[in-house]
Amino acid sequence: MVATVEQPPSPSSNTKLQPESYGNFDLTQRHKLDYADISVQKWVSRETGLSVVHLDYESPIVKGYFVVTTEIFNDSGCPHTLEHLVFHGSQRYPYNGMQGRQQTSADLATLKIQRLLYPPSSAYRSETGGLMEALRVLTAQEIRSYHASYYVPHNLCLIVAGNVSTTDLLDVLQNKIEPNILEHGQNGARADWKRPFLETPSKERPIIENVVKDVVEFPEKDESVGELSITLIGPEPGDHLIRKAIDMLGTYLTRGPVALLNKEFVEIPSPVSTFINFWNTIRASFVALEIYFASVPIEHLSTLDEKLRKSLQNFAKEGIDMERMRILLKRERLKLMNKLEAEGGDVFTLSVIEDIMYGAKDGSELEPAMAEMKRFAELETWTSQQWTDLLTKYYISNPYIAVQAKPSADLAAKLEREAKARIEEQKAKLGPSGLQQLAKLLEDAKKEHEKEIPKELLTSFAVPDVKSIRWIDVQSTRNDPTKNEPGNNAIIKTVTQLDKHIANDKTEIPFFIEFDHVQSLFVTVSAYLSTAEVPERLRPYLSVYLWSIYSLPMTRSDGTKLTHEEVVKQLDDSTVSYIATLGVDGSFSENLRMSIEVEIGQYETAVAWLKDLIFGIEFTKDRLEVNIAQIQQDLPEFKRDGWRVSNAVSTGLLFNSTSNRVISTIVSQMEAIPLLAKELQENSKAIIKDFQTIRDLITKPTGVRFLVAGNVLAIPQPRRPWSIFDRLSTTRLEPPPFSRDYLTELGKAPSKKAVVVTLPTIESSYGVHTAKGLAAWDHPEYPALRVACKVLDGQGSMLWRYIRGAGLAYSTKMGIDLESGLIELVIFSAPDAYKAYAEGLNVVRGLTDGSIPLDEIALDEAKSSIVYILTEDMSTPGQAAIEAFKYQTFQSLPLDHARQLLEKIQVSPR
């Protein structure tokens, strides 16, 4: 051992790093961000070449990433297969399988672009997940050879993100990991080792000399809409300023209803596309610039790339709206600060991975890659000419590849015929004896796969002690004029600093507001509006209502009239984010939520916006027409999603037609949205009145709840801004509506019902299986049920081994819905979803009758997983505040419910 590691102040970029070592590991980089309390270090072993990057920051969660750079020059799928195998089969950590997807529009278009852009000598040309025809003949020996080539210590970097001692981390690597590696003779790179992508033909920068256009077909009976994908050659990977500028150009062109391309192609009565996205993909020698148009009417597909280029030329001539760009730069900077507060150093994990793959081996390019604030500052000095020059260079004068993805009903039928013929041909070729031999091979492989993991290995990982978790401190109080009335679930607690702070604001507010304080630079104001009063006839309109809220004209409280564009621009200028959804985090969907997040200094502005967005928006025919058209045009794409469709059918069986869960599904929308579009054209006044009626019903004082979540103690008068809500009076709140209130008779007692839905667009199948569960958040049996489901459902769990490990499905999920009183098993991407379900049923029966043993190790694994999940759910200030509101207001649980639940789970009996 050479020295222990200290944590000195970060050297400036001009200070030479002094040599420092810990055993075999040498420090190659250390710096601290100047705009966040995050430091980064990189250490490399002299003996094995193993490297580690530590992103050090305060967080209750520590995350680890293993980065292995691999490339493949064929479509065998070795890299992706190994991804699935590696944690089930090194010398110490036991082996499993996978299934591909090949006929989706996105995969077909992506592969076509790769074939057109890269030469045969490039690994970027390959389908890393593997094509089905290649996967079927992939051998175990090929996988082993590939593993031996790339899964070597000098090609592995460990990233640890979180607040751990660097000394302890290096001590484990030095004394536990390095000796094991050296025992196997892996003491450095082979003489013929070439760094993937950087020292192989893949490094060659491709050239697009002229515009290239091509077409791929995907199986779909509905041939009305397709997709367009465009790729261009961008800057060098290390040119971070230009990369950030290109990102901002994409934001400027596509973010929100007022963005130039959206105004031209999306925000129109007959959309040319419903969604446009600009992004980039880093490669060894360049950055690939990607453009995507979703749900394009088939008649526009072949010429859309040309229309795009003409539009961009016009935008360049007109110049950049510098005020709009200023707003976007400020907003993106605030969003980064917000993300840093929520995720800490984990924000930079992708930057570190890029550096590991393509940067200097010593990590010397890490610091400039993380200098985000410096880039924002520099871009704020740019002129309109600089922006238009960038637009011209990379998007107007630059040749591109454009691939149209076109739906084909004939292809769907053809693929089905070919699949059946292939199976019959294989059966005939193998014959009965050949099939028996393969069946025996499969059974032998299953037995090998099911060998027990050494118990001493698993028991070496202790279940985390709940007392060791550093929970984010949340103080909570309410402005509740009816708190002393019978039946009110008022918070019972000791007086806190927050209580005193709120009491010091003497403003009388006659309605419910919960204040949840956490340390933060930001504050979020939210309205939770009950939809219980909305009649069945108007329920399907809620999706359009939500879609439209932030893009309608408005009359503000002072009488100022704003167009929908002015609303969007002013919101963007004064907020960090805004959202409108049904429910929160997938629960409580019978309530409509509107949230606006701002810097603390903009708190009063946020409250004023919330009031006007609730009461001041104006439903106009032209804006409703545009929004409805976008939703309607997306429907063909949504119904190609197997999980979305199967979940919709299941939901329709379990809940009645007045439930928001049902009206939000693709099945309901396919019927309701076209009808609404027709009625809007025929009687717009009546439809507008319907939307006004919805607003009146969801703003009845008996169903309105507000939340202020963030740094409430930093707000001088938290109650005073709410006095502008003069339409709300003191009224005892009705209990919030829950999904269990909308169950069908089948939903109340699910049994003996099966529905099969055919989809020609997917090769896999999905299954949703539902049973009666628990219907109370504080049910005494819930901790045990939670553990039981995790025993079945966790990574490496029973269902993982018996279903995924046997190749019966890509994945499974056990869901406990306490709000509805249901429990479900979901099967994703299975060759035959019923066979996967049947195997799952066998597992459950085996566990209950004792034929499949349940040991303490499985229980400990499940409990550890739950500790991580619940802790992560409350690992950021914003999440902790939202969970506090959900616990207290919707679930009538105490503020520290998560801690209490974990204590019960830890002592949950076998």
Secondary structure, 3 states (H helix, E strand, C coil): CCCCCCCCCCCCCCCCCCCCEECCEEEEEEEECCCCCCEEEEEEECCCCCEEEEEECCCCCCEEEEEECCCCCCCCCHHHHHHHHHHHCCCCCCCCCCCCCCCCHHHHHHHHHHHHHCCCCCHHHCCCCCCHHHHCCCCHHHHHHHHHHHCCHHHEEEEEECCCCHHHHHHHHHHHHHHHHHHCCCCCCCCCCCCCCCCCHHHCCCCCCCCEEEEEEEECCCCCEEEEEEEEECCCCCCHHHHHHHHHHHHHHHCCCCCHHHHHHHCCCCCCCCEEEEEEEECCCCEEEEEEEEEEEHHHCCCHHHHHHHHHHHHHHHCCCHHHHHHHHHHHHHHHHHHHHHHHHHHHHHHHHHHHHHCCCCCCCHHHHCCHHHHHHHHCCCCHHHHHHHHHHHHHCCCEEEEEEEEEHHHHHHHHHHHHHHHHHHHHHHHHHHHHHHHHHHHHHHHHHCCCCCHHHHCCCCCCCHHHCCCCCCEEEEECCCCCCCCCCCCCCCCCHHHHHHHHCCCCCCCCEEEEECCCCEEEEEEEEECCCCCCCCHHHHHHHHHHHHHCCEECCCCCEECHHHHHHHHHHHCCEEEEEEEECCEEEEEEEEEEEEEHHHHHHHHHHHHHHHHCECCCHHHHHHHHHHHHHHHHHHCCCHHHHHHHHHHHHHECCCCHHHHCCHHHHHHHHHHHHHHHHHCHHHHHHHHHHHHHHHCCHHHEEEEEEECHHHCCCCCHHHHHCCCCCCCCCCCCCCHHHHECHHHHCCCCCCCCCCCCCCCCEEEEEEEECCCCCCCCCHHHHHHHHHHHHCCCCHHHHHHHCCCCCCEEEEEEECCCCEEEEEEEEECCHHHHHHHHHHHHHHHHHCCCCCCHHHHHHHHHHHHHHHHHHCCCHHHHHHHHHHHHHHCCCCCCHHHHHHHHHHCCCC
